[in-house]
Amino acid sequence: MLTYAPTTIHTPPKHRSTMTSSQPLTGNIKEDSQYHYIPTEWICIVFVTLFGLSTLIHTLQGIHYRLWWLLPTAVLCGLLEVIGWSGRLWSSQNPFLSTPFLMQIATTIIAPTPLVAANFILLGRIIQRLGPQYSRLTPKRYTAIFLSCDIIALVVQSIGGGLASGTQPTLGGNIALGGIVFQLVAIIVYSALAAEFLTRYIRDRPMRYARVGAAPRGSTDRLMKRMLYAMSLMTVFILISRRSVYRTIELSDGWNGKIISTQWLFNVFDGTMIVLAMWTLNIFHPGILLRGPNNLPSDSIDINLKASKSSSTEIRTV
């Protein structure tokens, strides 16, 4: 008979009970556990391993290709997911402890937000390469506007997650839901603008004439096409499967609802989708697919473009 250490469960929903070491693991898991089930140990191990490996590879890739923006985006997402799934692994050994439950619920809610930021930055890089004249916004404005939205969503979700894991679970859940819905709207607008840009590029219908001295219209070679496919896949994994269909419905359904109480839904529509998004970026890496002439990484290309523009400006003014 398995027994567990004393702990007080601060369940977000309607149950608040005190578990003692003399209380065994019974069949009444739905009443006693905050998950309403016991997280499966081997599944938690698989996700901790997959997220851990992806995060390590993203760190090495970011350093190797000097794409430093990957560190506070993809790497941060992976670290938060590792913490979250480590909490679930801990809970698989003791589903009645509050600490691992609160740890995983806070981190898995906010973890994908930095990964969304990576998508926003990628779009700006692609627009810069293919031609800003086909875009409704400049690459800088894309980055500034949508990263600001992402930061706002992250702050709101962090506040909601903190309250949900404390003494105000209902209020915290509603705030976190508001942050997710706000981010969902931002991703939809981003997707619409990205689709418009690609449509105008394919049809060669620019929004404005290119400035004097601007780089010519870029070409969609084999590597660029792979990057576009990868960015689209990441958007689908994050937007359709997690931020819209699953997480919004899950939090709307409440802490005692059917969605949050069903383990396979969390494993498939949360863990699996974010793992696929992270590994998609590992395999179709911008350090490889967005490399330009002389095998320079994309960040170096941006620096060179700015330098060439400033030098051409100086020549015209002399």
MOCORMO-V90817 format. One record per helix or strand of 2 or more residues. SS is the DSSP state (2 for helix, 1 for strand). FROM is the first residue (numbers start at 1). LEN is the number of residues. If there is no record, write none. Layout:
ss->SS from->FROM len->LEN
ss->SS from->FROM len->LEN
This chain:
ss->1 from->7 len->2
ss->1 from->18 len->2
ss->2 from->29 len->4
ss->2 from->41 len->24
ss->2 from->68 len->26
ss->2 from->98 len->33
ss->2 from->132 len->3
ss->2 from->139 len->26
ss->2 from->169 len->35
ss->2 from->222 len->32
ss->2 from->263 len->21
ss->2 from->286 len->4
ss->2 from->293 len->3
ss->2 from->298 len->20
